[in-house]
């Protein structure tokens, strides 16, 4: 859960140094512009945009094969509940 780590790039750098890792998957919250109260309650420092996350991975030595987003319908609910209605749960 690198979104919950203040210095995410350092954490990703440390992960990249583990020799036994050949392949991996990162699942992170997307679309930084919908960061809201729900993220704060979940102790997220950030949400990621695809290009920003790709840059962090490349800067730390990862060979990115594919980046994609999923669960797009949930974005509307997240934005409505956390930004418009300002709910915290």
N, CA, C and O atoms as CSV, one atom per row, in Angstrom:
chain,resi,resn,atom,element,x,y,z
A,1,UNK,N,N,0.832,-1.179,0.000
A,1,UNK,CA,C,0.000,0.000,0.000
A,1,UNK,C,C,0.879,1.245,0.000
A,1,UNK,O,O,0.957,1.977,0.987
A,2,UNK,N,N,1.522,1.459,-1.107
A,2,UNK,CA,C,2.467,2.578,-1.166
A,2,UNK,C,C,1.784,3.930,-1.094
A,2,UNK,O,O,2.436,4.931,-0.797
A,3,UNK,N,N,0.485,3.986,-1.358
A,3,UNK,CA,C,-0.232,5.251,-1.215
A,3,UNK,C,C,-0.300,5.693,0.244
A,3,UNK,O,O,-0.606,6.852,0.526
A,4,UNK,N,N,-0.018,4.783,1.172
A,4,UNK,CA,C,-0.040,5.093,2.591
A,4,UNK,C,C,1.353,5.362,3.164
A,4,UNK,O,O,1.521,5.479,4.378
A,5,UNK,N,N,2.332,5.457,2.297
A,5,UNK,CA,C,3.704,5.708,2.719
A,5,UNK,C,C,4.110,7.096,2.248
A,5,UNK,O,O,3.982,7.418,1.067
A,6,UNK,N,N,4.590,7.898,3.152
A,6,UNK,CA,C,4.893,9.290,2.824
A,6,UNK,C,C,5.908,9.414,1.691
A,6,UNK,O,O,5.727,10.221,0.780
A,7,UNK,N,N,6.961,8.628,1.746
A,7,UNK,CA,C,8.016,8.703,0.737
A,7,UNK,C,C,7.929,7.485,-0.169
A,7,UNK,O,O,8.755,6.576,-0.089
A,8,UNK,N,N,6.925,7.477,-1.028
A,8,UNK,CA,C,6.642,6.319,-1.859
A,8,UNK,C,C,7.779,5.955,-2.806
A,8,UNK,O,O,8.018,4.772,-3.050
A,9,UNK,N,N,8.479,6.942,-3.339
A,9,UNK,CA,C,9.568,6.655,-4.269
A,9,UNK,C,C,10.685,5.877,-3.580
A,9,UNK,O,O,11.276,4.982,-4.185
A,10,UNK,N,N,10.979,6.202,-2.333
A,10,UNK,CA,C,11.991,5.478,-1.567
A,10,UNK,C,C,11.553,4.031,-1.358
A,10,UNK,O,O,12.362,3.111,-1.481
A,11,UNK,N,N,10.289,3.831,-1.047
A,11,UNK,CA,C,9.766,2.483,-0.844
A,11,UNK,C,C,9.854,1.667,-2.131
A,11,UNK,O,O,10.253,0.503,-2.100
A,12,UNK,N,N,9.488,2.261,-3.249
A,12,UNK,CA,C,9.570,1.571,-4.533
A,12,UNK,C,C,11.024,1.268,-4.874
A,12,UNK,O,O,11.321,0.209,-5.427
A,13,UNK,N,N,11.918,2.170,-4.558
A,13,UNK,CA,C,13.345,1.941,-4.775
A,13,UNK,C,C,13.820,0.733,-3.980
A,13,UNK,O,O,14.553,-0.106,-4.503
A,14,UNK,N,N,13.412,0.641,-2.732
A,14,UNK,CA,C,13.801,-0.502,-1.898
A,14,UNK,C,C,13.232,-1.815,-2.439
A,14,UNK,O,O,13.909,-2.843,-2.410
A,15,UNK,N,N,11.999,-1.783,-2.930
A,15,UNK,CA,C,11.404,-2.984,-3.517
A,15,UNK,C,C,12.207,-3.422,-4.735
A,15,UNK,O,O,12.425,-4.616,-4.942
A,16,UNK,N,N,12.647,-2.461,-5.538
A,16,UNK,CA,C,13.388,-2.795,-6.767
A,16,UNK,C,C,14.737,-3.458,-6.480
A,16,UNK,O,O,15.309,-4.098,-7.363
A,17,UNK,N,N,15.244,-3.312,-5.271
A,17,UNK,CA,C,16.539,-3.888,-4.900
A,17,UNK,C,C,16.440,-5.340,-4.437
A,17,UNK,O,O,17.464,-5.989,-4.225
A,18,UNK,N,N,15.243,-5.846,-4.279
A,18,UNK,CA,C,15.066,-7.237,-3.856
A,18,UNK,C,C,15.324,-8.134,-5.064
A,18,UNK,O,O,14.546,-8.140,-6.018
A,19,UNK,N,N,16.401,-8.878,-5.018
A,19,UNK,CA,C,16.863,-9.668,-6.162
A,19,UNK,C,C,15.900,-10.778,-6.572
A,19,UNK,O,O,15.847,-11.138,-7.748
A,20,UNK,N,N,15.150,-11.317,-5.641
A,20,UNK,CA,C,14.297,-12.464,-5.957
A,20,UNK,C,C,13.019,-12.062,-6.707
A,20,UNK,O,O,12.298,-12.928,-7.203
A,21,UNK,N,N,12.740,-10.782,-6.791
A,21,UNK,CA,C,11.535,-10.342,-7.494
A,21,UNK,C,C,11.807,-10.297,-8.992
A,21,UNK,O,O,12.668,-9.550,-9.456
A,22,UNK,N,N,11.071,-11.094,-9.733
A,22,UNK,CA,C,11.204,-11.129,-11.187
A,22,UNK,C,C,10.042,-10.414,-11.869
A,22,UNK,O,O,10.218,-9.746,-12.888
A,23,UNK,N,N,8.855,-10.566,-11.291
A,23,UNK,CA,C,7.651,-9.945,-11.819
A,23,UNK,C,C,6.814,-9.469,-10.652
A,23,UNK,O,O,6.922,-9.992,-9.543
A,24,UNK,N,N,5.985,-8.482,-10.904
A,24,UNK,CA,C,5.126,-8.002,-9.833
A,24,UNK,C,C,3.979,-7.180,-10.357
A,24,UNK,O,O,3.914,-6.818,-11.532
A,25,UNK,N,N,3.075,-6.899,-9.441
A,25,UNK,CA,C,1.898,-6.097,-9.756
A,25,UNK,C,C,1.742,-5.066,-8.648
A,25,UNK,O,O,1.794,-5.396,-7.464
A,26,UNK,N,N,1.553,-3.829,-9.043
A,26,UNK,CA,C,1.213,-2.771,-8.101
A,26,UNK,C,C,-0.238,-2.396,-8.350
A,26,UNK,O,O,-0.623,-2.135,-9.490
A,27,UNK,N,N,-1.033,-2.369,-7.314
A,27,UNK,CA,C,-2.399,-1.881,-7.421
A,27,UNK,C,C,-2.483,-0.659,-6.510
A,27,UNK,O,O,-2.354,-0.765,-5.290
A,28,UNK,N,N,-2.699,0.489,-7.121
A,28,UNK,CA,C,-2.719,1.743,-6.381
A,28,UNK,C,C,-3.978,2.525,-6.738
A,28,UNK,O,O,-4.534,2.341,-7.820
A,29,UNK,N,N,-4.436,3.403,-5.833
A,29,UNK,CA,C,-5.609,4.215,-6.159
A,29,UNK,C,C,-5.257,5.222,-7.253
A,29,UNK,O,O,-4.216,5.877,-7.200
A,30,UNK,N,N,-6.131,5.332,-8.231
A,30,UNK,CA,C,-5.856,6.191,-9.372
A,30,UNK,C,C,-6.579,7.522,-9.330
A,30,UNK,O,O,-7.404,7.782,-8.454
A,31,UNK,N,N,-6.256,8.336,-10.278
A,31,UNK,CA,C,-6.840,9.656,-10.545
A,31,UNK,C,C,-6.614,10.609,-9.366
A,31,UNK,O,O,-7.457,10.748,-8.479
A,32,UNK,N,N,-5.474,11.241,-9.390
A,32,UNK,CA,C,-5.068,12.106,-8.275
A,32,UNK,C,C,-6.041,13.256,-8.029
A,32,UNK,O,O,-6.165,13.712,-6.892
A,33,UNK,N,N,-6.723,13.729,-9.044
A,33,UNK,CA,C,-7.609,14.887,-8.848
A,33,UNK,C,C,-8.875,14.557,-8.057
A,33,UNK,O,O,-9.613,15.473,-7.693
A,34,UNK,N,N,-9.151,13.282,-7.778
A,34,UNK,CA,C,-10.311,12.960,-6.944
A,34,UNK,C,C,-9.902,12.627,-5.504
A,34,UNK,O,O,-10.701,12.083,-4.742
A,35,UNK,N,N,-8.663,12.952,-5.135
A,35,UNK,CA,C,-8.233,12.775,-3.739
A,35,UNK,C,C,-9.208,13.549,-2.856
A,35,UNK,O,O,-9.487,14.719,-3.119
A,36,UNK,N,N,-9.728,12.903,-1.809
A,36,UNK,CA,C,-10.729,13.570,-0.981
A,36,UNK,C,C,-10.736,13.026,0.447
A,36,UNK,O,O,-9.801,12.347,0.872
A,37,UNK,N,N,-11.799,13.333,1.173
A,37,UNK,CA,C,-11.932,12.939,2.583
A,37,UNK,C,C,-11.800,11.433,2.791
A,37,UNK,O,O,-11.230,10.997,3.792
A,38,UNK,N,N,-12.312,10.647,1.873
A,38,UNK,CA,C,-12.209,9.187,2.013
A,38,UNK,C,C,-10.748,8.746,1.996
A,38,UNK,O,O,-10.359,7.855,2.751
A,39,UNK,N,N,-9.939,9.367,1.139
A,39,UNK,CA,C,-8.507,9.050,1.116
A,39,UNK,C,C,-7.849,9.426,2.434
A,39,UNK,O,O,-7.024,8.681,2.963
A,40,UNK,N,N,-8.216,10.582,2.955
A,40,UNK,CA,C,-7.651,11.046,4.228
A,40,UNK,C,C,-7.964,10.063,5.354
A,40,UNK,O,O,-7.085,9.719,6.144
A,41,UNK,N,N,-9.211,9.615,5.426
A,41,UNK,CA,C,-9.625,8.648,6.449
A,41,UNK,C,C,-8.848,7.339,6.302
A,41,UNK,O,O,-8.505,6.701,7.297
A,42,UNK,N,N,-8.574,6.942,5.062
A,42,UNK,CA,C,-7.833,5.702,4.817
A,42,UNK,C,C,-6.318,5.895,4.918
A,42,UNK,O,O,-5.542,4.980,4.643
A,43,UNK,N,N,-5.918,7.091,5.313
A,43,UNK,CA,C,-4.515,7.462,5.500
A,43,UNK,C,C,-3.705,7.365,4.209
A,43,UNK,O,O,-2.535,6.983,4.221
A,44,UNK,N,N,-4.344,7.714,3.106
A,44,UNK,CA,C,-3.627,7.797,1.834
A,44,UNK,C,C,-2.924,9.150,1.766
A,44,UNK,O,O,-3.528,10.182,2.058
A,45,UNK,N,N,-1.669,9.144,1.388
A,45,UNK,CA,C,-0.954,10.393,1.142
A,45,UNK,C,C,-1.263,10.919,-0.250
A,45,UNK,O,O,-1.147,12.116,-0.514
A,46,UNK,N,N,-1.658,10.014,-1.136
A,46,UNK,CA,C,-1.845,10.415,-2.525
A,46,UNK,C,C,-2.657,9.380,-3.283
A,46,UNK,O,O,-2.881,8.261,-2.821
A,47,UNK,N,N,-3.087,9.798,-4.465
A,47,UNK,CA,C,-3.613,8.904,-5.501
A,47,UNK,C,C,-2.687,9.095,-6.687
A,47,UNK,O,O,-1.959,10.087,-6.741
A,48,UNK,N,N,-2.695,8.188,-7.622
A,48,UNK,CA,C,-1.742,8.232,-8.730
A,48,UNK,C,C,-2.432,8.403,-10.077
A,48,UNK,O,O,-3.519,7.877,-10.313
A,49,UNK,N,N,-1.779,9.141,-10.938
A,49,UNK,CA,C,-2.145,9.173,-12.343
A,49,UNK,C,C,-1.212,8.204,-13.062
A,49,UNK,O,O,-0.082,7.991,-12.623
A,50,UNK,N,N,-1.668,7.625,-14.146
A,50,UNK,CA,C,-0.894,6.596,-14.838
A,50,UNK,C,C,0.502,7.088,-15.206
A,50,UNK,O,O,1.485,6.392,-14.953
A,51,UNK,N,N,0.603,8.266,-15.795
A,51,UNK,CA,C,1.920,8.756,-16.223
A,51,UNK,C,C,2.848,9.031,-15.047
A,51,UNK,O,O,4.049,8.773,-15.133
A,52,UNK,N,N,2.302,9.554,-13.945
A,52,UNK,CA,C,3.123,9.811,-12.760
A,52,UNK,C,C,3.653,8.504,-12.177
A,52,UNK,O,O,4.820,8.414,-11.794
A,53,UNK,N,N,2.790,7.496,-12.112
A,53,UNK,CA,C,3.205,6.227,-11.535
A,53,UNK,C,C,4.227,5.533,-12.429
A,53,UNK,O,O,5.194,4.949,-11.942
A,54,UNK,N,N,4.006,5.601,-13.734
A,54,UNK,CA,C,4.962,5.023,-14.678
A,54,UNK,C,C,6.337,5.675,-14.491
A,54,UNK,O,O,7.355,4.982,-14.508
A,55,UNK,N,N,6.374,6.985,-14.316
A,55,UNK,CA,C,7.635,7.707,-14.120
A,55,UNK,C,C,8.347,7.237,-12.853
A,55,UNK,O,O,9.556,7.005,-12.868
A,56,UNK,N,N,7.602,7.096,-11.762
A,56,UNK,CA,C,8.201,6.627,-10.503
A,56,UNK,C,C,8.801,5.233,-10.683
A,56,UNK,O,O,9.906,4.963,-10.211
A,57,UNK,N,N,8.080,4.360,-11.359
A,57,UNK,CA,C,8.572,3.002,-11.574
A,57,UNK,C,C,9.833,2.999,-12.430
A,57,UNK,O,O,10.809,2.335,-12.080
A,58,UNK,N,N,9.833,3.725,-13.539
A,58,UNK,CA,C,11.012,3.783,-14.404
A,58,UNK,C,C,12.212,4.381,-13.672
A,58,UNK,O,O,13.332,3.888,-13.810
A,59,UNK,N,N,11.982,5.439,-12.896
A,59,UNK,CA,C,13.075,6.071,-12.148
A,59,UNK,C,C,13.709,5.123,-11.149
A,59,UNK,O,O,14.856,5.316,-10.748
A,60,UNK,N,N,12.974,4.107,-10.748
A,60,UNK,CA,C,13.478,3.158,-9.761
A,60,UNK,C,C,13.838,1.811,-10.365
A,60,UNK,O,O,13.934,0.809,-9.656
A,61,UNK,N,N,14.033,1.793,-11.665
A,61,UNK,CA,C,14.584,0.613,-12.312
A,61,UNK,C,C,13.610,-0.466,-12.732
A,61,UNK,O,O,14.033,-1.548,-13.138
A,62,UNK,N,N,12.325,-0.204,-12.645
A,62,UNK,CA,C,11.356,-1.214,-13.064
A,62,UNK,C,C,11.158,-1.158,-14.565
A,62,UNK,O,O,11.141,-0.082,-15.162
A,63,UNK,N,N,11.009,-2.320,-15.168
A,63,UNK,CA,C,10.701,-2.443,-16.583
A,63,UNK,C,C,9.194,-2.649,-16.675
A,63,UNK,O,O,8.698,-3.750,-16.438
A,64,UNK,N,N,8.480,-1.607,-17.013
A,64,UNK,CA,C,7.019,-1.648,-17.009
A,64,UNK,C,C,6.515,-2.258,-18.307
A,64,UNK,O,O,6.799,-1.755,-19.395
A,65,UNK,N,N,5.778,-3.327,-18.183
A,65,UNK,CA,C,5.192,-3.996,-19.350
A,65,UNK,C,C,3.828,-3.409,-19.683
A,65,UNK,O,O,3.492,-3.214,-20.850
A,66,UNK,N,N,3.053,-3.132,-18.651
A,66,UNK,CA,C,1.682,-2.679,-18.891
A,66,UNK,C,C,1.152,-1.940,-17.668
A,66,UNK,O,O,1.355,-2.365,-16.531
A,67,UNK,N,N,0.482,-0.846,-17.917
A,67,UNK,CA,C,-0.237,-0.126,-16.866
A,67,UNK,C,C,-1.660,0.080,-17.363
A,67,UNK,O,O,-1.880,0.519,-18.491
A,68,UNK,N,N,-2.611,-0.239,-16.515
A,68,UNK,CA,C,-3.998,-0.034,-16.910
A,68,UNK,C,C,-4.834,0.305,-15.690
A,68,UNK,O,O,-4.426,0.068,-14.553
A,69,UNK,N,N,-5.988,0.853,-15.938
A,69,UNK,CA,C,-6.910,1.149,-14.844
A,69,UNK,C,C,-8.101,0.198,-14.937
A,69,UNK,O,O,-8.414,-0.326,-16.006
A,70,UNK,N,N,-8.741,-0.008,-13.823
A,70,UNK,CA,C,-9.912,-0.873,-13.784
A,70,UNK,C,C,-10.872,-0.335,-12.740
A,70,UNK,O,O,-10.539,0.582,-11.989
A,71,UNK,N,N,-12.049,-0.902,-12.697
A,71,UNK,CA,C,-13.077,-0.497,-11.739
A,71,UNK,C,C,-13.443,0.981,-11.923
A,71,UNK,O,O,-13.634,1.705,-10.946
A,72,UNK,N,N,-13.535,1.412,-13.158
A,72,UNK,CA,C,-13.764,2.822,-13.469
A,72,UNK,C,C,-15.101,3.343,-12.961
A,72,UNK,O,O,-15.207,4.524,-12.632
A,73,UNK,N,N,-16.113,2.507,-12.888
A,73,UNK,CA,C,-17.414,2.957,-12.413
A,73,UNK,C,C,-17.349,3.407,-10.955
A,73,UNK,O,O,-18.130,4.255,-10.526
A,74,UNK,N,N,-16.418,2.836,-10.200
A,74,UNK,CA,C,-16.289,3.184,-8.782
A,74,UNK,C,C,-15.782,4.615,-8.582
A,74,UNK,O,O,-16.013,5.218,-7.534
A,75,UNK,N,N,-15.099,5.150,-9.579
A,75,UNK,CA,C,-14.589,6.515,-9.498
A,75,UNK,C,C,-15.727,7.495,-9.253
A,75,UNK,O,O,-15.592,8.414,-8.445
A,76,UNK,N,N,-16.839,7.308,-9.939
A,76,UNK,CA,C,-17.987,8.193,-9.771
A,76,UNK,C,C,-18.497,8.157,-8.330
A,76,UNK,O,O,-18.777,9.202,-7.743
A,77,UNK,N,N,-18.615,6.975,-7.768
A,77,UNK,CA,C,-19.064,6.850,-6.383
A,77,UNK,C,C,-18.081,7.462,-5.401
A,77,UNK,O,O,-18.479,8.135,-4.450
A,78,UNK,N,N,-16.789,7.226,-5.634
A,78,UNK,CA,C,-15.745,7.777,-4.758
A,78,UNK,C,C,-15.797,9.296,-4.762
A,78,UNK,O,O,-15.755,9.934,-3.710
A,79,UNK,N,N,-15.890,9.866,-5.957
A,79,UNK,CA,C,-15.941,11.325,-6.103
A,79,UNK,C,C,-17.202,11.890,-5.458
A,79,UNK,O,O,-17.136,12.884,-4.734
A,80,UNK,N,N,-18.333,11.273,-5.711
A,80,UNK,CA,C,-19.605,11.755,-5.159
A,80,UNK,C,C,-19.600,11.698,-3.640
A,80,UNK,O,O,-19.931,12.679,-2.973
A,81,UNK,N,N,-19.223,10.542,-3.094
A,81,UNK,CA,C,-19.260,10.370,-1.643
A,81,UNK,C,C,-18.211,11.223,-0.917
A,81,UNK,O,O,-18.511,11.850,0.098
A,82,UNK,N,N,-16.989,11.241,-1.441
A,82,UNK,CA,C,-15.906,11.918,-0.731
A,82,UNK,C,C,-15.750,13.379,-1.043
A,82,UNK,O,O,-15.348,14.149,-0.171
A,83,UNK,N,N,-16.055,13.798,-2.268
A,83,UNK,CA,C,-15.849,15.194,-2.654
A,83,UNK,C,C,-17.133,16.007,-2.577
A,83,UNK,O,O,-17.154,17.067,-1.953
A,84,UNK,N,N,-18.189,15.532,-3.194
A,84,UNK,CA,C,-19.435,16.297,-3.209
A,84,UNK,C,C,-20.168,16.231,-1.871
A,84,UNK,O,O,-20.587,17.258,-1.337
A,85,UNK,N,N,-20.322,15.023,-1.333
A,85,UNK,CA,C,-21.045,14.853,-0.064
A,85,UNK,C,C,-20.140,14.948,1.163
A,85,UNK,O,O,-20.619,15.030,2.294
A,86,UNK,N,N,-18.831,14.936,0.929
A,86,UNK,CA,C,-17.827,15.038,1.991
A,86,UNK,C,C,-17.997,13.988,3.087
A,86,UNK,O,O,-17.766,14.262,4.264
A,87,UNK,N,N,-18.396,12.804,2.692
A,87,UNK,CA,C,-18.521,11.708,3.658
A,87,UNK,C,C,-17.133,11.180,4.004
A,87,UNK,O,O,-16.203,11.264,3.201
A,88,UNK,N,N,-17.009,10.637,5.207
A,88,UNK,CA,C,-15.712,10.130,5.671
A,88,UNK,C,C,-15.708,8.614,5.795
A,88,UNK,O,O,-14.676,8.028,6.123
A,89,UNK,N,N,-16.825,7.977,5.542
A,89,UNK,CA,C,-16.915,6.518,5.592
A,89,UNK,C,C,-17.653,6.005,4.393
A,89,UNK,O,O,-17.834,4.795,4.251
